[in-house]
Amino acid sequence: MAMAAFRREGRRLLLSPVSYNSSVAARSAILSDELGPMGARSVSTQAVRNRMKSVKNIQKITKAMKMVAASKLRAVQVRTENSRGFWQPFTALLGDNPSVDVKKNVIVTITSDKGLCGGINSTSVRVSKALYKLTSGPEKETKYVILGEKGKVQLVRDSKNSIEMNITELQKNPLNYTQVSVLADDILKNVEYDALRIIHNKFQSVVSFLPTVSTILSPETVEKESEAGGKLGSLDSYEIEGGDTKAEVLQNLAEFQFSCVLFNAALENACSEMGARMSAMDSSSRNAGEMLDRLTLTYNRTRQASITTELIEIISGASALTG
């Protein structure tokens, strides 16, 4: 009988706000002011649940992006390794002269169109800016040719007047040599140069990319360097066949060299982009998992604190009633 009476009084106490004594009512008023109009305990747990749901959705997206990048990386890596044979004969014949001093420099910066791939785009832009400072001078002219949306966004802030061309969506479709050779021909028709300096990220491994600068000299500069001796002095030892003059041969070599180097550089940068995105998404997935663990712990603590507080209020009300 006593337990039945206790239950009845407890229900009446919870349902009727008038039954609280002054101390319990004052305490409830203080708690309601501190916790919010609808009760912060329920709002707090609901907020944590919403946050956990958001983190789980983000983790699903990052895992999916990692898998997509990994599948694309394997395909691009094979093509990148095969393309390295295009430009190596030119390096053996004409060399690579990054320290050559000329008046007209064109910096071809290769970046990606999409983000979420680590710092490869920032690295290319940083190297481009440093090279721009080195090749600039009172009697020198340096221009940018930017491949990729991310490079344009960063360089347009402080070098808008120096941007000669901007090409985007280069990697919308799988890269092929025909596409890149048309692009190279378009660049050569629209810019005047003594030296083309192509900046890209060379793929070494999934977590390692090397910023690389490839230098291509104009036919006139090659001829001057050949006459001056040095690395290009051995060009005169080759015999020219077919009736073409030396200037025509150098012109054809320069155009073909630029298209081959640009093709390899675009593939190297695309491969580096996929590797960097795969690594970045893997790190993001791990971070989301750690955040989910912390949120789960917070949710359990908040829920336990809510239950404990409600029990304390019930017991306090019952004690005040019996006392």
Contacts in CASP RR format, 6 or more apart in sequence:
PFRMAT RR
TARGET T0000
AUTHOR 0000-0000-0000
METHOD contacts of the structure
MODEL  1
MAMAAFRREGRRLLLSPVSYNSSVAARSAILSDELGPMGARSVSTQAVRN
RMKSVKNIQKITKAMKMVAASKLRAVQVRTENSRGFWQPFTALLGDNPSV
DVKKNVIVTITSDKGLCGGINSTSVRVSKALYKLTSGPEKETKYVILGEK
GKVQLVRDSKNSIEMNITELQKNPLNYTQVSVLADDILKNVEYDALRIIH
NKFQSVVSFLPTVSTILSPETVEKESEAGGKLGSLDSYEIEGGDTKAEVL
QNLAEFQFSCVLFNAALENACSEMGARMSAMDSSSRNAGEMLDRLTLTYN
RTRQASITTELIEIISGASALTG
6 318 0 8 1.000
6 322 0 8 1.000
9 318 0 8 1.000
9 321 0 8 1.000
10 314 0 8 1.000
10 317 0 8 1.000
10 318 0 8 1.000
10 321 0 8 1.000
12 19 0 8 1.000
13 19 0 8 1.000
13 20 0 8 1.000
13 317 0 8 1.000
13 318 0 8 1.000
13 321 0 8 1.000
14 314 0 8 1.000
17 25 0 8 1.000
19 321 0 8 1.000
20 28 0 8 1.000
20 317 0 8 1.000
20 320 0 8 1.000
21 320 0 8 1.000
23 320 0 8 1.000
24 316 0 8 1.000
24 317 0 8 1.000
24 320 0 8 1.000
27 316 0 8 1.000
28 313 0 8 1.000
32 39 0 8 1.000
34 40 0 8 1.000
35 41 0 8 1.000
36 43 0 8 1.000
41 302 0 8 1.000
41 305 0 8 1.000
41 306 0 8 1.000
41 309 0 8 1.000
42 306 0 8 1.000
44 302 0 8 1.000
44 306 0 8 1.000
45 299 0 8 1.000
45 302 0 8 1.000
45 303 0 8 1.000
45 306 0 8 1.000
48 295 0 8 1.000
48 298 0 8 1.000
48 299 0 8 1.000
48 302 0 8 1.000
49 299 0 8 1.000
51 295 0 8 1.000
52 292 0 8 1.000
52 295 0 8 1.000
52 296 0 8 1.000
52 299 0 8 1.000
55 288 0 8 1.000
55 289 0 8 1.000
55 291 0 8 1.000
55 292 0 8 1.000
55 295 0 8 1.000
56 288 0 8 1.000
56 292 0 8 1.000
58 284 0 8 1.000
58 288 0 8 1.000
59 285 0 8 1.000
59 288 0 8 1.000
59 289 0 8 1.000
59 292 0 8 1.000
62 281 0 8 1.000
62 284 0 8 1.000
62 285 0 8 1.000
62 288 0 8 1.000
63 281 0 8 1.000
63 285 0 8 1.000
65 116 0 8 1.000
65 277 0 8 1.000
65 281 0 8 1.000
66 277 0 8 1.000
66 278 0 8 1.000
66 281 0 8 1.000
66 282 0 8 1.000
66 285 0 8 1.000
69 274 0 8 1.000
69 275 0 8 1.000
69 277 0 8 1.000
69 278 0 8 1.000
69 281 0 8 1.000
70 274 0 8 1.000
70 278 0 8 1.000
72 274 0 8 1.000
73 206 0 8 1.000
73 271 0 8 1.000
73 274 0 8 1.000
73 275 0 8 1.000
73 278 0 8 1.000
76 267 0 8 1.000
76 270 0 8 1.000
76 271 0 8 1.000
76 274 0 8 1.000
77 203 0 8 1.000
77 271 0 8 1.000
79 175 0 8 1.000
79 267 0 8 1.000
80 203 0 8 1.000
80 264 0 8 1.000
80 267 0 8 1.000
80 268 0 8 1.000
80 270 0 8 1.000
80 271 0 8 1.000
83 263 0 8 1.000
83 264 0 8 1.000
83 267 0 8 1.000
83 268 0 8 1.000
84 264 0 8 1.000
85 264 0 8 1.000
86 260 0 8 1.000
86 261 0 8 1.000
86 263 0 8 1.000
86 264 0 8 1.000
87 214 0 8 1.000
87 257 0 8 1.000
87 260 0 8 1.000
87 261 0 8 1.000
87 264 0 8 1.000
90 253 0 8 1.000
90 256 0 8 1.000
90 257 0 8 1.000
90 260 0 8 1.000
90 261 0 8 1.000
93 235 0 8 1.000
93 253 0 8 1.000
94 217 0 8 1.000
94 222 0 8 1.000
94 232 0 8 1.000
94 235 0 8 1.000
94 253 0 8 1.000
94 257 0 8 1.000
95 231 0 8 1.000
95 232 0 8 1.000
96 214 0 8 1.000
96 215 0 8 1.000
97 215 0 8 1.000
97 217 0 8 1.000
97 225 0 8 1.000
97 231 0 8 1.000
97 232 0 8 1.000
98 197 0 8 1.000
98 213 0 8 1.000
98 215 0 8 1.000
100 195 0 8 1.000
100 215 0 8 1.000
100 217 0 8 1.000
100 221 0 8 1.000
100 225 0 8 1.000
102 140 0 8 1.000
102 194 0 8 1.000
102 195 0 8 1.000
102 217 0 8 1.000
102 221 0 8 1.000
103 139 0 8 1.000
103 140 0 8 1.000
103 141 0 8 1.000
103 194 0 8 1.000
104 140 0 8 1.000
104 141 0 8 1.000
104 142 0 8 1.000
104 192 0 8 1.000
104 193 0 8 1.000
104 194 0 8 1.000
104 195 0 8 1.000
105 135 0 8 1.000
105 140 0 8 1.000
105 141 0 8 1.000
105 142 0 8 1.000
105 143 0 8 1.000
105 193 0 8 1.000
105 194 0 8 1.000
105 195 0 8 1.000
105 197 0 8 1.000
106 142 0 8 1.000
106 143 0 8 1.000
106 144 0 8 1.000
106 145 0 8 1.000
106 164 0 8 1.000
106 191 0 8 1.000
106 193 0 8 1.000
106 195 0 8 1.000
106 196 0 8 1.000
106 197 0 8 1.000
107 128 0 8 1.000
107 131 0 8 1.000
107 132 0 8 1.000
107 135 0 8 1.000
107 142 0 8 1.000
107 143 0 8 1.000
107 144 0 8 1.000
107 145 0 8 1.000
107 197 0 8 1.000
107 199 0 8 1.000
108 145 0 8 1.000
108 147 0 8 1.000
108 187 0 8 1.000
108 196 0 8 1.000
108 197 0 8 1.000
108 198 0 8 1.000
108 199 0 8 1.000
108 262 0 8 1.000
108 265 0 8 1.000
109 124 0 8 1.000
109 125 0 8 1.000
109 128 0 8 1.000
109 144 0 8 1.000
109 145 0 8 1.000
109 146 0 8 1.000
109 147 0 8 1.000
109 151 0 8 1.000
109 155 0 8 1.000
109 199 0 8 1.000
110 124 0 8 1.000
110 147 0 8 1.000
110 148 0 8 1.000
110 198 0 8 1.000
110 199 0 8 1.000
110 200 0 8 1.000
110 201 0 8 1.000
110 265 0 8 1.000
110 266 0 8 1.000
110 269 0 8 1.000
111 120 0 8 1.000
111 121 0 8 1.000
111 124 0 8 1.000
111 125 0 8 1.000
111 146 0 8 1.000
111 147 0 8 1.000
111 148 0 8 1.000
111 149 0 8 1.000
111 150 0 8 1.000
111 151 0 8 1.000
111 152 0 8 1.000
111 269 0 8 1.000
112 120 0 8 1.000
112 121 0 8 1.000
112 148 0 8 1.000
112 149 0 8 1.000
112 150 0 8 1.000
112 171 0 8 1.000
112 269 0 8 1.000
112 270 0 8 1.000
112 273 0 8 1.000
113 148 0 8 1.000
113 149 0 8 1.000
113 150 0 8 1.000
113 168 0 8 1.000
113 169 0 8 1.000
113 170 0 8 1.000
113 171 0 8 1.000
113 172 0 8 1.000
114 149 0 8 1.000
114 150 0 8 1.000
114 273 0 8 1.000
115 121 0 8 1.000
115 150 0 8 1.000
115 277 0 8 1.000
116 277 0 8 1.000
116 280 0 8 1.000
116 281 0 8 1.000
117 273 0 8 1.000
117 274 0 8 1.000
117 275 0 8 1.000
117 276 0 8 1.000
117 277 0 8 1.000
117 280 0 8 1.000
118 276 0 8 1.000
118 277 0 8 1.000
118 279 0 8 1.000
118 280 0 8 1.000
119 276 0 8 1.000
120 201 0 8 1.000
120 209 0 8 1.000
120 269 0 8 1.000
120 272 0 8 1.000
120 273 0 8 1.000
120 276 0 8 1.000
121 150 0 8 1.000
121 151 0 8 1.000
121 154 0 8 1.000
122 154 0 8 1.000
123 201 0 8 1.000
123 209 0 8 1.000
123 211 0 8 1.000
124 151 0 8 1.000
124 199 0 8 1.000
124 200 0 8 1.000
124 201 0 8 1.000
124 211 0 8 1.000
124 269 0 8 1.000
125 151 0 8 1.000
125 154 0 8 1.000
125 155 0 8 1.000
127 199 0 8 1.000
127 211 0 8 1.000
127 213 0 8 1.000
128 144 0 8 1.000
128 155 0 8 1.000
128 199 0 8 1.000
129 155 0 8 1.000
129 159 0 8 1.000
131 197 0 8 1.000
131 199 0 8 1.000
131 213 0 8 1.000
132 142 0 8 1.000
132 144 0 8 1.000
132 159 0 8 1.000
132 162 0 8 1.000
135 142 0 8 1.000
135 197 0 8 1.000
136 142 0 8 1.000
142 162 0 8 1.000
143 162 0 8 1.000
143 163 0 8 1.000
143 164 0 8 1.000
143 191 0 8 1.000
144 155 0 8 1.000
144 159 0 8 1.000
144 162 0 8 1.000
144 163 0 8 1.000
144 164 0 8 1.000
145 163 0 8 1.000
145 164 0 8 1.000
145 165 0 8 1.000
145 166 0 8 1.000
145 167 0 8 1.000
145 187 0 8 1.000
145 191 0 8 1.000
146 152 0 8 1.000
146 155 0 8 1.000
146 163 0 8 1.000
146 165 0 8 1.000
146 166 0 8 1.000
146 167 0 8 1.000
147 167 0 8 1.000
147 168 0 8 1.000
147 170 0 8 1.000
147 266 0 8 1.000
148 166 0 8 1.000
148 167 0 8 1.000
148 168 0 8 1.000
148 170 0 8 1.000
149 168 0 8 1.000
149 169 0 8 1.000
152 163 0 8 1.000
152 166 0 8 1.000
152 168 0 8 1.000
155 163 0 8 1.000
156 163 0 8 1.000
164 190 0 8 1.000
164 191 0 8 1.000
165 187 0 8 1.000
165 190 0 8 1.000
165 191 0 8 1.000
167 183 0 8 1.000
170 183 0 8 1.000
170 266 0 8 1.000
171 266 0 8 1.000
171 270 0 8 1.000
171 273 0 8 1.000
173 179 0 8 1.000
175 263 0 8 1.000
175 266 0 8 1.000
175 267 0 8 1.000
175 270 0 8 1.000
177 259 0 8 1.000
177 263 0 8 1.000
180 259 0 8 1.000
180 262 0 8 1.000
180 263 0 8 1.000
180 266 0 8 1.000
181 259 0 8 1.000
181 263 0 8 1.000
183 262 0 8 1.000
184 255 0 8 1.000
184 258 0 8 1.000
184 259 0 8 1.000
184 262 0 8 1.000
185 255 0 8 1.000
185 259 0 8 1.000
187 258 0 8 1.000
188 255 0 8 1.000
188 258 0 8 1.000
193 218 0 8 1.000
194 217 0 8 1.000
194 218 0 8 1.000
194 220 0 8 1.000
194 221 0 8 1.000
195 215 0 8 1.000
195 216 0 8 1.000
195 217 0 8 1.000
195 218 0 8 1.000
195 221 0 8 1.000
196 215 0 8 1.000
196 216 0 8 1.000
196 217 0 8 1.000
196 218 0 8 1.000
196 258 0 8 1.000
197 213 0 8 1.000
197 214 0 8 1.000
197 215 0 8 1.000
197 216 0 8 1.000
198 213 0 8 1.000
198 214 0 8 1.000
198 215 0 8 1.000
198 216 0 8 1.000
198 261 0 8 1.000
198 262 0 8 1.000
198 265 0 8 1.000
199 211 0 8 1.000
199 212 0 8 1.000
199 213 0 8 1.000
200 211 0 8 1.000
200 212 0 8 1.000
200 214 0 8 1.000
200 265 0 8 1.000
200 266 0 8 1.000
200 268 0 8 1.000
200 269 0 8 1.000
200 272 0 8 1.000
201 209 0 8 1.000
201 210 0 8 1.000
201 211 0 8 1.000
201 212 0 8 1.000
201 268 0 8 1.000
201 269 0 8 1.000
201 272 0 8 1.000
201 273 0 8 1.000
202 209 0 8 1.000
202 210 0 8 1.000
202 211 0 8 1.000
202 212 0 8 1.000
202 268 0 8 1.000
202 272 0 8 1.000
203 209 0 8 1.000
203 268 0 8 1.000
203 271 0 8 1.000
203 272 0 8 1.000
203 275 0 8 1.000
204 210 0 8 1.000
206 275 0 8 1.000
206 278 0 8 1.000
206 279 0 8 1.000
207 275 0 8 1.000
207 279 0 8 1.000
209 272 0 8 1.000
209 276 0 8 1.000
212 265 0 8 1.000
212 268 0 8 1.000
214 261 0 8 1.000
214 265 0 8 1.000
216 254 0 8 1.000
216 257 0 8 1.000
216 258 0 8 1.000
216 261 0 8 1.000
217 225 0 8 1.000
217 254 0 8 1.000
218 254 0 8 1.000
219 247 0 8 1.000
219 250 0 8 1.000
219 251 0 8 1.000
219 253 0 8 1.000
219 254 0 8 1.000
222 232 0 8 1.000
222 235 0 8 1.000
222 250 0 8 1.000
222 253 0 8 1.000
222 254 0 8 1.000
223 246 0 8 1.000
223 247 0 8 1.000
223 250 0 8 1.000
225 231 0 8 1.000
225 232 0 8 1.000
225 233 0 8 1.000
226 232 0 8 1.000
226 233 0 8 1.000
226 235 0 8 1.000
226 236 0 8 1.000
227 233 0 8 1.000
240 246 0 8 1.000
240 249 0 8 1.000
244 252 0 8 1.000
END
